[in-house]
Structures are given as C-alpha cells and as structure tokens.
Amino acid sequence: MFERFTDGARRSVVLAQDEARRLDHNYIGTEHVLLALLREEDSAAAQALADVGLTLEVARRRVEGVVSRGHAPPPSRIPFTPHAKKALECSLRASLELGDRHIDTAHLLLGLLNCGEGMAARLVADAAGGDVDVVRRKLRDRISAG
C-alpha cells in the first residue's frame, strides 16, 4: 500500500512516528497521524482541518489532555495501533472510490474519518461541531480542484 503514497503522505507517516516519539508513546495511533497531517500546513488535509478551526496547536493540546505522556522513550520501530492500520486501509479505499491511483494527505484524512474509530475522528468531529461531513466535503472539493 505504501507504494501508492505520495511524498506528502509518506512524510506524514514519518511525522506521525515523530509525534509518537515526542509524547514518549510506544505506538502510532490515529491521533499521531492527525497531528502529522496538521504539520503539513500546505496540504489539503491541513487546510480542510483549519477551515473547521482545528490547528496543530489546538490538536496537540487536546491530545495531550486526553492521552498522558509515556513513561519511557519508545523503541526505534514504533508499531501502528489496529485503529491506525484500519485508517490507512480506509485511505486506500477512499482513494480508489475517488478514482485516484495515489494516496495523498487528503486520502489519509478521509481514511481517519471514514473508519471513524480512534481519537482522530473524535477530535475532528468535535472541531466540526459533530458534522465530519463538512470536512469530507472540503476534502473532496480540494481533491477535485487539484
């Protein structure tokens, strides 16, 4: 699946690992993927999230408020949680449903939202006033525009 990832999507996966390390977590969850997407400020995902008021700073505060820091530095290779793996699989499905051959940051965010499990989907829903369809529409508009 990773062979379909654009450079931006690959970078987001690396940044998700970086976010997990920053919090001393020994896993990469959907919240880490969301934080990584927000770090790519010029991406379609980050822009759609900013449209509903979810910025990196806001998301980090919320994640740190819900999930405490780990107690020790994580191992060199950090595994994805089952929810994060499912979200990555859903990003492939989102890409195919839109007729795209690649997976970009917008598809990653659609995967987080379409699977609806994990902290990332809850954070986006809270920011969007409970209506994640607003974010989905913004993403699809951005994908079709460019």
N, C-alpha and C positions, 0 to 999 in steps of 0.2 A: 504494500500500500504506500509506503513512504516514497517509492519511486514516482508516484503521481504528485507528490508535494512540490509546490513552487518553492523558490528560495525563501520567500517570506514565511511560508508555512513551516518549512524546516527550521528557520530561525526561531519561530515561535515555540517549537518543541524544545529547542536548546534553551530558550529563555524560561520555559516552564520548569526545566530542571534547575536553572539558576534561581528561580523564585522558591522552589522547594528547599534548596540549599540555604538561601537567605533566612528561611524560617526554621532551619535545622530539622526539616521533615524528612523521613526516610521513605517517602512515597511521592509520586506526582499525581495529584488529584485534579479534578475539574477546575478547582479554584486556582491552581497554579497555571493551568492552560489559559484561563480567563485573564489572569494578571499578565501573562506573557503577551496575549493579544493586545492588551491595553498599552503595553510598552512599545508596540509598533504603531506609533501615533498617526502615521500617514496611511495606514491600512484601512480598507473598507470596514473591517470589523471594529477597529478602534473608533472610527468616525461614527458608525451607527450606534455604538455604545455611548459616545459623547453626546449624541443627539438626545438621548434619554437621561443625560446627567451622570452617567457612570464613567468616572475618570480613574486613572491608575491610583491616585491618592485616596479617593473615596473607597475603591475596591480593596486596597491594601488595608485600610483602617477596618473595614467590615470583616475581612478575612481574619485579621489578627484579633478582632474582638470575639470571633466565634471559635477559631482554632488556635489553641495555645502554641507557643513555640515548642520545638522539640527539645530534648534534653542533651543531645549529643550531635556532633556533625554527622550527616548521612554518609553512607558508603559511596564509593566512586560511581557505581552504577545504581541509579535510583529507579525502581520499577513504577509503572503506571498502576493506579488502582483499577479495579474492574469497571467502575463508572467512567473513568478517563479513557480506558480502552474502548468501551462501548461508544463514547462520544466520538472518538477518532473513526470508528467504523461508520458511525452515522454521518460523519463529514464526507466520507466516500459516497454514501448513499445520496446525500444532498447534492454533491457534485454531479453524479450521474442523472439525478432527476432534473437538473437544470441543463443537461446536455453538455456539460463541461468534461474535458478529458483530464483536467488537473484539479488539485485540491489547494485552494488558497486560504488566506486567513478568514475570509467571509464564510467559506465552507466549514472551516473549523468551528466558527461561532455557531453556524447553523447546526452542526453536529452536537454542540453543547446544549443548544436549545431544544432540538428535536428529540433528543433522548430524554431530556427533562429530568434526569437524575443527577444528584450531586449538588454541591454548593454553588457552582457557577450559575446553573439555571435559576436557583433561588435568588441569587444576587441580582441577576438581570431582571427577573420578574419584579423584584422589589423596586428597582430603579425605574422600571417601565410602568409602575402603578398596577402591576399584576397582569398587564397585557403584553406578553412577549411577542405577539403577532405584529406589534408596531415595529419591533426590532427586525423581525423576519422580513417584513415588507421593505424596510430601509435597506437591508442587505440585498434582497433580490433586485431592488432598483439600482443599487450600486453595481451589482454584478452585470445586469443587463446594459448598463450605461458604459461599462468599460472593461 
